[in-house]
Amino acid sequence: MAGRAHEVRVLDVVEETADAVTLVLDIPHEVADRFTYACGQFLTVRVPSTTSGSVARCYSLCSSPDRDGPPAITIKRTPAGFASNWLCDNVVAGDALTVLEPAGTFGPRSLDRDVLLCAAGSGVTPILSITKSVLAAGSANVAVLYANRDRESVIFAAEFDELVRAYPGRLTVRHWLETERGLPTEAGVAELVGQWAFDDVYLCGPAGFMTVVQSALKDLGVSDKRVHREEYRSLVDNPFETAQVTQPTRSSSSSGHPLLEVEIDGRRLTLEWPKDRTLLDVLLAHGIDAPYVCRESACGTCVCSVRKGRTRMLLNESLIDDEIEMGLTLACQSLPETEEVYIAFDQ
Ligand SMILES: Cc1cc2nc3c(=O)[nH]c(=O)nc-3n(C[C@H](O)[C@H](O)[C@H](O)COP(=O)(O)OP(=O)(O)OC[C@H]3O[C@@H](n4cnc5c(N)ncnc54)[C@H](O)[C@@H]3O)c2cc1C
């Protein structure tokens, strides 16, 4: 099992809509500090499976670390989906779930920059968390565009209404209902969004929705650099199963491999980093408990800083240009580009 997995109790199960439930979690006192989280982050839940032992699925925290009590995740049934239906059908208060520590980079670094938040369906969970944090702990304004099939399927409708009442000058929420307006269109989204002023954009929902919103933003002249995306997908890898053990590279100075100096969990280590192996693979092969979830560049869990030297990513679906310019990289995709690289897991 991944070293960063913990058993937590379900305190409460809240039926949000006919096909979505919120699980409120009771984090054991001993590991409370490992569950400190930022708005927009997610947990990874282990769901038992008779065929494969388990599957792992990510669920964003809908709670805000800046004002809410226990952390909570919201799960919406995916038609014919394995884990979402299992969780909605089986979990009751008092059950234990195995989850990985909070992870992800989908959230503002400053709560004082005005944000446009766009969500469709269950994509609203990190959007609600960000909304609550910015309003409670920051000074920025928040505009939310929230698309759903119909009124009954709107998760957190009442909570958004309450927030609008509590922060009338700072929060604007516009619902887009398919039953009233059809699927979101580029022109319709541009017309709505064009009325708002914002610094950064956070998008979460199905691929089709995100494409429409991104095209609308492009039409409005919003730079891609300001647009953060969280794509919901099921994990292929299962971080709960023991990481595949590969042979560590021997520490011989004559091997010709680049040298990696890495700072992680308060330790500093020097290893060899073969040019064709990702940073994460090298760390796991040495038994180092590096954080990771998807290994596909999408979740941002393995984000780290390049302090010295250069690396390149094979694929990047979670960091924006500004973050790469700051020196951030994804361990699961990084290869060395210089003979010496210094990496710190400090995010
Ligand atoms: C960072 C992140 C955060 C997320 N946050 C949330 C959240 O807050 N709330 C939420 O509800 N979801 C969230 N998700 C999505 C969630 O992790 C799952 O992907 C979702 O619940 C579906 O999982 P499932 O096991 O039910 O569906 P799966 O069984 O994985 O199926 C997904 C789809 O694929 C189809 N499918 C499955 N197997 C096959 C096959 N063999 N061949 C063809 N088609 C197949 C299914 O019919 C279904 O339509 C998040 C995902 C990520 C990456």
The ligand as an SDF file (V2000), in Angstrom:
LIG
                    3D

 53 58  0  0  0  0  0  0  0  0999 V2000
   -8.3230   15.2600   -9.6960 C   0  0  0  0  0  0  0  0  0  0  0  0
   -9.6990   14.6220   -9.8420 C   0  0  0  0  0  0  0  0  0  0  0  0
  -10.7280   15.0480   -9.0380 C   0  0  0  0  0  0  0  0  0  0  0  0
  -11.9910   14.4710   -9.1620 C   0  0  0  0  0  0  0  0  0  0  0  0
  -12.9980   14.9090   -8.3480 N   0  0  0  0  0  0  0  0  0  0  0  0
  -14.2300   14.3730   -8.4560 C   0  0  0  0  0  0  0  0  0  0  0  0
  -15.3040   14.8340   -7.6120 C   0  0  0  0  0  0  0  0  0  0  0  0
  -15.1290   15.7300   -6.7850 O   0  0  0  0  0  0  0  0  0  0  0  0
  -16.5140   14.2410   -7.7590 N   0  0  0  0  0  0  0  0  0  0  0  0
  -16.7510   13.2450   -8.6690 C   0  0  0  0  0  0  0  0  0  0  0  0
  -17.8830   12.7410   -8.7340 O   0  0  0  0  0  0  0  0  0  0  0  0
  -15.7540   12.8100   -9.4870 N   0  0  0  0  0  0  0  0  0  0  0  0
  -14.5070   13.3210   -9.3920 C   0  0  0  0  0  0  0  0  0  0  0  0
  -13.4910   12.8450  -10.1850 N   0  0  0  0  0  0  0  0  0  0  0  0
  -13.7570   11.7210  -11.0980 C   0  0  0  0  0  0  0  0  0  0  0  0
  -13.6040   10.3740  -10.3430 C   0  0  0  0  0  0  0  0  0  0  0  0
  -12.2490   10.2120   -9.9390 O   0  0  0  0  0  0  0  0  0  0  0  0
  -13.9750    9.1550  -11.1980 C   0  0  0  0  0  0  0  0  0  0  0  0
  -13.2970    9.2530  -12.4270 O   0  0  0  0  0  0  0  0  0  0  0  0
  -15.4870    9.0750  -11.4170 C   0  0  0  0  0  0  0  0  0  0  0  0
  -16.1380    8.9480  -10.1800 O   0  0  0  0  0  0  0  0  0  0  0  0
  -15.8250    7.8580  -12.2960 C   0  0  0  0  0  0  0  0  0  0  0  0
  -15.2990    6.7250  -11.6980 O   0  0  0  0  0  0  0  0  0  0  0  0
  -16.0750    5.3200  -11.7670 P   0  0  0  0  0  0  0  0  0  0  0  0
  -15.1760    4.2670  -11.2220 O   0  0  0  0  0  0  0  0  0  0  0  0
  -17.4390    5.4490  -11.2220 O   0  0  0  0  0  0  0  0  0  0  0  0
  -16.2450    5.1340  -13.3240 O   0  0  0  0  0  0  0  0  0  0  0  0
  -15.3920    4.1510  -14.2410 P   0  0  0  0  0  0  0  0  0  0  0  0
  -15.7560    2.7290  -13.9370 O   0  0  0  0  0  0  0  0  0  0  0  0
  -13.9870    4.5350  -14.1820 O   0  0  0  0  0  0  0  0  0  0  0  0
  -16.0230    4.5040  -15.6230 O   0  0  0  0  0  0  0  0  0  0  0  0
  -15.9080    5.8090  -16.1860 C   0  0  0  0  0  0  0  0  0  0  0  0
  -16.5690    5.7740  -17.5530 C   0  0  0  0  0  0  0  0  0  0  0  0
  -15.8400    4.8850  -18.3930 O   0  0  0  0  0  0  0  0  0  0  0  0
  -16.6940    3.8630  -18.8690 C   0  0  0  0  0  0  0  0  0  0  0  0
  -15.9370    2.5980  -18.8290 N   0  0  0  0  0  0  0  0  0  0  0  0
  -15.4750    1.9510  -17.7300 C   0  0  0  0  0  0  0  0  0  0  0  0
  -14.8070    0.8440  -18.0810 N   0  0  0  0  0  0  0  0  0  0  0  0
  -14.8370    0.7940  -19.4310 C   0  0  0  0  0  0  0  0  0  0  0  0
  -14.3250   -0.0760  -20.4000 C   0  0  0  0  0  0  0  0  0  0  0  0
  -13.6410   -1.1700  -20.0380 N   0  0  0  0  0  0  0  0  0  0  0  0
  -14.5600    0.1810  -21.7020 N   0  0  0  0  0  0  0  0  0  0  0  0
  -15.2540    1.2740  -22.0680 C   0  0  0  0  0  0  0  0  0  0  0  0
  -15.7650    2.1500  -21.2130 N   0  0  0  0  0  0  0  0  0  0  0  0
  -15.5640    1.9170  -19.9060 C   0  0  0  0  0  0  0  0  0  0  0  0
  -17.8850    3.8100  -17.9280 C   0  0  0  0  0  0  0  0  0  0  0  0
  -19.0540    3.3780  -18.6090 O   0  0  0  0  0  0  0  0  0  0  0  0
  -18.0100    5.2360  -17.5010 C   0  0  0  0  0  0  0  0  0  0  0  0
  -18.7960    5.9770  -18.4050 O   0  0  0  0  0  0  0  0  0  0  0  0
  -12.2220   13.4220  -10.0950 C   0  0  0  0  0  0  0  0  0  0  0  0
  -11.1610   13.0020  -10.8970 C   0  0  0  0  0  0  0  0  0  0  0  0
   -9.9160   13.5760  -10.7770 C   0  0  0  0  0  0  0  0  0  0  0  0
   -8.7710   13.1080  -11.6450 C   0  0  0  0  0  0  0  0  0  0  0  0
  1  2  1  0
  2  3  1  0
  2 52  2  0
  3  4  2  0
  4  5  1  0
  4 50  1  0
  5  6  2  0
  6  7  1  0
  6 13  1  0
  7  8  2  0
  7  9  1  0
  9 10  1  0
 10 11  2  0
 10 12  1  0
 12 13  2  0
 13 14  1  0
 14 15  1  0
 14 50  1  0
 15 16  1  0
 16 17  1  0
 16 18  1  0
 18 19  1  0
 18 20  1  0
 20 21  1  0
 20 22  1  0
 22 23  1  0
 23 24  1  0
 24 25  2  0
 24 26  1  0
 24 27  1  0
 27 28  1  0
 28 29  2  0
 28 30  1  0
 28 31  1  0
 31 32  1  0
 32 33  1  0
 33 34  1  0
 33 48  1  0
 34 35  1  0
 35 36  1  0
 35 46  1  0
 36 37  1  0
 36 45  1  0
 37 38  2  0
 38 39  1  0
 39 40  1  0
 39 45  2  0
 40 41  1  0
 40 42  2  0
 42 43  1  0
 43 44  2  0
 44 45  1  0
 46 47  1  0
 46 48  1  0
 48 49  1  0
 50 51  2  0
 51 52  1  0
 52 53  1  0
M  END
$$$$
